[in-house]
Amino acid sequence: MWHTSAGLRALAGAEARLIREAVDSMADTICMNVDQGELQEFGVSAFDRLEPAQQLAMLCDVVEALLSETREAPELTFLNEAAVAAIYQTLYHNVELEIESTEVSDSTAWRAIIRNASVETDAADGSPRDAECPVPELSSRDLNDWSLEVGILASRVLHDADWEMEDLFVDQPPDASRALKQLIAIDGDYFVAVPPDCDEDDVELLLKRLRAVLHAPENPLDNGGQTGSRD
């Protein structure tokens, strides 16, 4: 379970598949760069600063929570929310690559994943989409439209972008930091999360754990195999 902007819930259906596919591609990229001795940036600074093994460990934790109805929802921190943000940033990056490569490929796979999740979640919400902001068609090559669509999907999970404000609290005196957090309604422990204690020797085990979660039947132990529901 996860404390989403839509309440305590586990992702299911096309929304869950979107997470699985994006994280699967992130794991491939992280492991490829480990082999090459390079670090991968996903466009979210708090996540990008982590070592590859720590990135995999954070992805394990957030994916297990996002997709399971039986796992207790973790407290939100700048690290786990940054990991979730990196997942959605990866979705947009993959669409960008897909559109830019249409000269050699007609694939719309990533656009289909995003569109399916949008259509399904809109139907579940029971509220019609604003006519001025329709779900993009698969043939759309407008990156602005797809960026907006990924942002809409991300907003169903993330409350805001508090993780981006980490630098505001660096070197702040305790009293000033506490007052600022109260002013902008951030939990006092939000920025004190510590990265996972792991290193390159743990990559193979972490990857195995992550793949097991990503490739398992959807919520196999929850509700007799039914997909997630919202509280």
N, C-alpha and C positions, 0 to 999 in steps of 0.2 A: 504494500500500500504506500501511497505518497500523499503528502499534504499539498494538493494541487490548488490552483486558483479556483477550480470548480468543486472543491471539497476533498475529503479523504476518499481516495479511490485507487483502483488498479486499472491500468490501461488495458484495453481489449480490442479484438477485431483488427480493423485496418489501422487504427491508431497504434496498437501494439506492434503490428508488423512493421510500421514505419520506424519505430525505435529499434527493432531487431535488425533490420536491414542497414540502417545507418551505423549502428554500433559494430556490426559485422565488418563493414568497410573500414571503420576506424581501427579495429583490431588488426586488420590486414596491413594498414598503413603503418601503425606503430611497430609491428613486428618486422616489417620490411626495413624500416629505418633503424631498428636495433641492429639488424644484420649489417647495415651499412655504416653504423656508428654515427648516425645523425638523429637529431631531435625533430619532431613534427609539430608544427603549429596549427591549431585548429581555429584560431581567431578569437579565443577567449583567454585572456592573459593569466588568470588564476589557474586555469587548467594547463595552459601551455608551459608554465614554469615547472610543472611536475616532471620527474624522471619517467621514462617509458613504463617501468614496472608500476609506478605509482598511478599513472594514468589508467593502466589496465585494472588495477585494484579498485580505483574509484568507479570505473565503468561497471565492474562486477557488482559493487554495492548498489549503485543507483538502478541498474537494470533489474536486479533481483527484487528491489523494492517496488519499482514502477510496474512490474508485470505480475507480482504475486498478491493474491487476496489474503493470504495467510501470514505473510511476513509483516511484522509491526513496522509502521511508518517511521523512518528516522527523523530526528530533529533536523530542520533545515539549517544548513551552514553555507558559508560562501564557497566552500569547496564542492559540496555535492550539488549545489545549484549551478555552479560553474560547469561541472561535468555534464549536467543536463543541457545547459546552454550550448556546450560544444557539440552535443549530439545534433541539435537542430541547426547549428551552423554548418555541420557536415552535410546535412541534407541539402542546404542551399548550394554549398560548394559542389556537390555531386550533380545537381541539376545544371549548374553553370558549366561544368565540364561536359555534360551530356549535350547541351545546346551548342557549345562551341565545337563539338566534334561531329556535328551533323553532316559535315562534308564527307566524312568517311563512314558514318553510321547513322541509321534512321531510328535508333533506339529512343524510346520514350519511357523506359522502365522507371527511372526515378520520378519523372513527372506523374506517372501512373500511380506510384506509391503515395505521393503527396495528394493527388487529386482524390484517390479512393478514400484516404483518411478524412479529407475535408468533406466530401459528400456524405460519408457515413456519420461523422460527428455532427454535421449540420442537421441530418435527419433525426439523430438521437436527441438533439436539443429541442427539436420541434419548432424552431423559429426560422422563418425564411431569411435567406441571405439578402443583404442590401443589394438592390439592383445595380448600384454603382460599383459594387465590389464582388462580382461573380467569381466562382471558382474557375480558374483558367482551363481552357481546353487543352487536351494533350498536345495538340499541334502548336500551341503558343510557344514562341521563342522570346517573349518579353521577360527579361530577368527581373524587372521591377515587380511584375505581377507575381512571379514565383517567390520573390523575396517577401512580399506582403503575405502570401499564402502560408509560407513557413512561419512567419511571425505570428499569424493567427493561430496556427496549431501549437506553437510554443507557448502562447499566452493561455492556452487551456491547461497547461501544467505549471508554468512559472508565474509567480505572482507579479514580479517586477524584475529589475536588474540590480538588486542590492549588491551582488558580488562585484560589480564594477566600481563600487565606492570604497573598496579596501584601502586605497591610497589615502583617502581622507582621514583614516584613523592611524596611519603610520606615524609613530613618534609623538602622538598626541598625549598630553598629560592625562592620567586616568579620569580625573573629574571632567575634563573637557570632552574626552571620548564618550564617557557615560551620558553626558548632557546631549551630545550630538545624536547618539543612538536613540535616546528618548524622543528627541525632536522629530526624527524621521522614522520612528516606530520600528527600529531594528532590535532584535533580541540581543541582550548583553553579551551572550556567548557566540554570536553569529560568526565573528571574525577570529575566534580563537581556535578553530578547528585545526588539527594537526594532520599533515599528509600521512598516508599509510606507511608503515615501517617495512619497506621491501626494497629490493634492488634487482639488478639484472639477472641474478641467479634465480629469481622467483618468476621470471617472465613466462617460462614454459608452463609452470603449474597454474599461474593466473590465467593464461590463455586457455588452458584446458577447462578451467572453471567457467570462464566467460562463454566459451563455445557451448558448454553443456546447457547453460541457461538460454542462450540464443536459439539453439536448435532443438530444445525440448518442446513437446506438445504444449500448446498454450494452456497455462495454469493446470498441469496434469494432476495436481493434488487438491485443487480447489473446486468445491461444488461438483464433484463427480466429473470433472473435465469441462464444465461449462466455462465460458469466458467471463471476464470480470464484470463487476457491477459497481455502481456509484452509490456512496452513502449520502 
